[in-house]
Amino acid sequence: MKQSSAKLRAARAQRMPLRGKQKMILRSRRYLNLEMPVRLLDTWLTPVELFYVRNHLTQPRVNLHEWRLSVSGEVKHPFELTFADLEKLPQATVTNTLECAGNGRTFYRPRVRGTEWTRGAVGTATFTGPRLADVLHRAGVKAGGKHVAFDGLDEPSGKVPDFIRSIPIEKAMHPDTLLATMMNGAPLTPEHGFPVRALVPGWIGAASVKWLAEVRVLDRELDGHFMKAYRLPKQPVAPGERVGPEEMAAMTALDVKSIVARPGDGSRWKLGPLHITGAAWAGEADIVRVDVSTDFGRTWQPANLRREQAKYAWRLWDFTWTPPATGSYVLMSRATDSAGRTQPLLPSWNPGGYFWNVIDQVRIHVVKA
């Protein structure tokens, strides 16, 4: 199913223009990784041009006329689908906040290896396409089918292995898990997985594999590099401590988290009313509360949760505050979800630098009007 050599794709990636992504922070061009500046977060649905991009391998160029989706493995009736076949299936739409599991990695101490995301490897969009369950029902999953693996057209190069991920059959069969062909009402762009990507709502972005070429039903969790990479210690560990694979578990749903979008860290403001805005999300749970502190966490006040909401999607919030005097202040946000989780004050360190979700904070400087 791979459609050109890894060397050719690597060369193309070096020449690839950002195509409308000029406002993004470039984290890597070889394997295109783009982060949204959080100061631009001001709409419930993230415009595609501001939506983060996470590529583990070279981004493919796909010929839609040649493209096929293979359904194989522990199924009674293996088959292939064309894009036209997918379009004929019943379509569903899910609004979902996608976040890279490594979002916030740069804040961990001691430092860990990996893409140096700060706070903008996250975005919310509507995704449309057929339900994965409909395709699996047609294939007839055997009794031994326990996991579903996704393989895309991005090619490994050098020592980098192929990017393949699997999810439990229960999540694969959930009616909100999609084979997404559209994003915010338009066809997927190449950066976001054209022509088809998995959409595993509420889970880490790595689960929603792009440029899908194969859906394979397995009798167990996939044993591969990118399943071993996205894992967390089963028990809390000391910062810098080595953790063996048997002491780790695969990452699934996102944790509770909020960020302050504006004002920006280090910004200067004239004395007077200040409008603070941000977003909060919690994977498969709902955000029920966001609190804001303007006095270094000594006291907290509830923020206003904006009207737009959907399962799996972030809530935008705002808070108006008048500084009592000029000076330097730290603004903090703390989210609580329907599962009873609240953002912690201190991080739980892990060797992959995943799931940074401590209470967010930005420092601002208030000057005379």
C-alpha positions in Angstrom: 0.0 0.0 0.0 3.0 2.3 0.4 3.1 4.7 -2.6 6.7 6.1 -2.9 10.1 5.5 -1.4 11.1 6.8 2.0 13.9 8.8 0.5 11.7 10.6 -2.0 9.2 11.5 0.7 11.9 12.8 3.0 13.2 15.0 0.2 9.7 16.3 -0.5 9.2 17.0 3.1 12.2 19.3 3.2 10.7 21.4 0.4 7.1 21.3 1.6 5.6 24.7 2.1 3.5 25.3 5.2 0.5 26.1 3.1 -1.6 28.4 5.3 0.2 27.4 8.5 2.5 30.4 8.6 1.2 31.5 12.0 2.2 28.2 13.6 5.3 27.5 15.6 7.6 25.1 13.6 8.9 22.3 15.8 10.2 20.1 13.0 10.2 20.3 9.2 11.7 16.9 8.4 8.7 15.2 10.2 6.3 18.1 10.1 5.4 19.2 13.6 3.5 22.5 14.1 2.3 24.1 17.3 -0.5 26.7 17.7 0.5 29.8 19.6 -2.0 29.8 22.4 -2.6 33.5 22.2 -4.5 32.7 19.0 -7.0 30.4 20.8 -10.2 32.4 20.7 -12.8 30.2 19.0 -14.5 26.9 20.2 -13.6 25.2 16.9 -10.0 25.6 15.9 -9.5 26.8 12.3 -7.6 24.1 10.3 -4.8 26.6 9.6 -4.2 26.9 13.4 -4.7 23.2 14.3 -1.5 21.6 15.5 0.3 19.0 13.3 2.0 15.9 14.7 3.9 13.7 12.2 6.1 10.9 13.4 7.3 10.0 9.9 7.4 11.6 6.5 4.1 13.0 5.4 2.8 11.0 2.3 1.3 12.2 -0.9 -1.8 10.1 -1.6 -3.3 9.4 -5.0 -7.0 9.1 -4.2 -7.8 7.0 -7.3 -5.2 4.4 -6.2 -5.9 4.6 -2.4 -7.6 1.6 -0.8 -8.4 0.8 2.9 -7.7 -2.8 3.8 -9.7 -4.5 6.6 -8.0 -7.7 7.7 -6.9 -9.8 10.6 -9.3 -11.6 13.0 -12.3 -11.1 10.7 -14.5 -13.5 8.8 -14.6 -11.5 5.6 -11.4 -9.4 4.8 -12.1 -6.8 2.2 -10.9 -3.4 0.7 -12.8 -0.1 0.5 -12.3 2.7 -2.0 -13.0 6.3 -1.0 -16.2 6.2 -2.9 -17.2 3.1 -0.8 -16.7 5.1 2.4 -18.8 8.0 1.1 -21.7 5.6 0.6 -21.7 4.5 4.2 -23.9 6.3 6.8 -21.9 9.4 8.1 -21.5 10.7 11.6 -20.0 13.8 13.0 -18.1 14.1 16.3 -16.7 17.2 17.9 -13.4 16.3 19.6 -10.4 18.0 21.3 -7.3 16.3 20.0 -4.1 16.7 22.1 -0.7 15.3 21.6 0.2 13.3 24.6 3.5 15.2 24.8 1.9 18.6 24.9 3.7 20.5 27.7 6.8 18.2 27.6 9.2 21.1 27.7 8.1 21.9 31.2 9.2 18.6 32.8 12.3 18.6 35.0 14.6 16.8 34.6 14.2 17.3 30.8 13.1 14.4 28.7 13.7 13.6 25.1 11.1 14.3 22.4 9.4 17.2 20.5 9.6 20.3 22.7 5.9 21.1 22.8 4.8 23.9 25.1 1.0 24.4 25.4 -0.3 24.6 21.9 -0.3 20.9 20.6 -4.0 20.8 21.0 -7.1 21.8 19.0 -10.8 21.2 18.7 -12.6 20.3 15.4 -15.7 18.6 14.1 -14.8 15.3 12.3 -17.1 13.5 9.9 -17.0 10.1 8.4 -18.4 6.6 8.6 -18.4 4.8 12.0 -15.5 2.3 12.3 -18.0 -0.1 13.9 -20.0 -0.3 10.6 -16.9 -1.4 8.7 -16.0 -3.9 11.4 -19.5 -5.4 11.4 -19.3 -5.9 7.7 -16.0 -7.7 8.1 -17.4 -9.9 10.9 -15.0 -9.7 13.9 -14.1 -13.1 15.2 -14.5 -14.0 18.9 -10.8 -13.7 19.4 -10.7 -10.1 18.1 -9.5 -7.9 21.0 -7.7 -4.9 19.5 -7.9 -3.0 16.3 -4.6 -1.7 14.8 -4.3 1.3 12.4 -1.6 1.6 9.9 -1.1 4.7 7.7 0.8 5.5 4.5 3.5 7.5 6.3 6.8 5.6 5.7 9.5 4.8 8.1 13.0 5.9 7.2 16.4 4.9 8.6 16.0 3.4 12.1 12.5 4.9 12.6 9.9 2.1 12.7 6.5 2.2 11.1 3.9 4.1 13.0 1.1 1.7 13.9 -1.2 1.9 16.9 -4.0 -0.2 18.3 -7.1 0.4 20.4 -9.3 -2.1 22.4 -12.2 -3.6 20.4 -14.6 -1.9 22.8 -13.4 1.6 21.9 -13.2 0.6 18.2 -16.9 -0.5 18.3 -18.0 2.7 20.0 -20.4 4.7 17.8 -18.3 7.9 18.2 -15.1 6.2 16.8 -14.9 7.2 13.2 -13.0 6.8 9.9 -12.9 10.6 9.4 -12.8 12.0 6.0 -13.7 15.6 6.8 -12.6 18.2 9.4 -14.6 21.3 10.2 -16.9 20.6 7.2 -14.2 20.3 4.6 -12.1 17.4 3.3 -9.0 16.5 5.4 -5.9 18.4 4.4 -2.7 16.4 3.8 -1.3 17.5 7.2 -4.3 16.2 9.0 -4.5 12.8 7.3 -6.1 13.0 3.8 -7.9 11.1 2.7 -8.9 9.2 5.9 -7.8 9.2 9.5 -9.0 7.3 12.5 -10.9 9.5 15.0 -10.7 8.0 18.5 -12.5 10.7 20.6 -11.3 11.6 24.0 -8.0 9.7 23.7 -4.5 10.9 23.0 -3.8 12.2 19.5 -1.5 9.3 18.7 -4.5 7.0 18.7 -6.1 8.8 15.8 -3.8 7.5 13.1 -3.6 9.5 9.9 -3.5 8.6 6.1 -5.1 5.2 6.9 -4.3 2.3 4.7 -5.1 -0.7 6.9 -7.4 -1.6 9.7 -6.3 -4.9 11.2 -8.2 -6.8 14.0 -5.8 -8.5 16.4 -6.1 -11.1 19.2 -4.2 -8.9 21.6 -2.8 -5.4 22.0 -0.3 -4.5 19.3 3.3 -5.2 20.3 5.1 -2.4 18.4 7.5 0.5 19.0 4.8 3.2 19.0 2.6 1.2 21.4 5.6 0.9 23.8 6.5 4.5 23.4 3.2 6.0 24.5 3.1 4.5 28.0 2.9 5.7 31.6 4.3 4.2 34.8 1.6 2.2 36.6 2.9 3.7 39.9 4.3 7.1 40.7 8.1 7.3 40.1 10.8 9.7 41.2 11.9 12.3 38.6 14.6 10.8 36.4 13.9 7.2 37.5 14.2 4.4 35.0 11.1 2.4 34.4 10.9 -1.0 32.9 8.3 -1.9 30.2 6.5 -4.3 32.5 5.9 -1.4 34.9 4.2 0.7 32.2 0.7 0.8 30.7 -0.6 2.1 27.4 -2.0 5.6 27.4 -5.6 6.0 26.5 -8.0 8.9 27.5 -6.8 12.4 28.1 -6.5 13.8 31.6 -8.1 17.0 33.0 -6.4 20.2 31.9 -6.8 23.9 31.4 -4.6 26.6 29.9 -4.6 30.4 30.0 -4.7 31.7 26.5 -4.7 35.4 27.1 -3.1 37.5 28.4 0.2 35.9 27.3 3.1 35.1 29.5 5.4 38.0 30.0 2.9 40.5 28.6 2.5 44.1 29.9 -0.9 45.6 30.6 -2.1 49.0 31.7 -3.8 49.2 35.1 -7.5 48.6 34.7 -10.0 45.7 34.1 -8.3 42.7 32.5 -10.1 40.0 30.5 -8.6 36.6 31.1 -9.5 33.7 28.7 -8.6 30.1 28.2 -9.8 26.6 27.5 -10.2 23.4 29.6 -10.7 19.8 28.5 -10.9 16.3 30.1 -10.9 13.6 27.4 -14.0 11.4 27.9 -15.1 13.4 30.9 -16.8 16.8 31.0 -15.4 20.0 32.4 -17.6 21.1 35.3 -15.6 24.0 36.7 -12.6 26.2 36.1 -11.2 28.4 38.8 -8.8 31.3 38.5 -6.3 32.7 40.9 -4.6 36.1 40.6 -2.7 36.0 44.0 -0.3 33.1 43.5 -2.8 30.5 44.4 -3.8 31.8 47.8 -7.5 32.3 46.7 -9.5 31.0 43.8 -12.6 32.4 42.0 -14.9 30.5 39.5 -14.5 31.4 35.9 -17.4 31.7 33.5 -17.8 28.7 31.3 -18.9 29.7 27.8 -22.0 28.2 26.2 -20.5 25.9 23.5 -20.0 22.4 24.7 -20.0 18.8 23.4 -18.8 15.5 24.7 -15.0 15.1 24.1 -14.6 18.9 23.4 -13.0 21.6 25.4 -14.9 24.4 27.2 -13.8 27.9 26.6 -13.8 30.1 29.8 -13.2 33.7 30.7 -12.7 35.8 33.9 -12.6 39.6 34.4 -10.2 40.9 37.0 -9.0 44.4 38.0 -5.5 44.4 39.4 -5.3 46.3 42.8 -2.1 48.0 41.8 0.8 48.0 39.4 3.3 45.2 39.7 4.0 41.6 38.6 1.2 39.0 38.9 0.8 35.3 38.2 -2.5 34.2 36.7 -3.4 30.6 37.3 -6.2 28.3 36.0 -7.4 25.0 37.5 -10.0 22.7 35.9 -12.2 20.1 37.5 -14.1 17.4 35.5 -17.1 15.2 35.9 -15.0 12.3 37.1 -13.9 14.3 40.1 -10.3 15.0 38.8 -8.7 18.4 39.4 -5.5 19.7 38.0 -2.6 19.1 40.4 -0.2 21.7 41.7 2.9 19.5 40.9 3.5 17.1 38.0 3.7 13.4 38.2 6.9 12.8 36.3 7.3 10.2 33.6 10.1 9.3 31.3 8.2 10.1 28.1 7.2 13.6 29.2 3.5 12.9 28.7 0.3 14.3 30.2 1.6 17.5 31.6 -1.5 18.9 33.2 -0.4 20.9 36.3 -2.3 24.1 37.2 -1.5 26.5 34.4 0.1 29.8 35.1 1.3 32.9 33.2 3.1 36.0 34.6 2.1 39.4 33.6 3.2 42.9 34.3 0.7 45.7 35.2 1.9 49.2 34.6 0.4 52.7 35.1 -2.4 53.6 32.8 
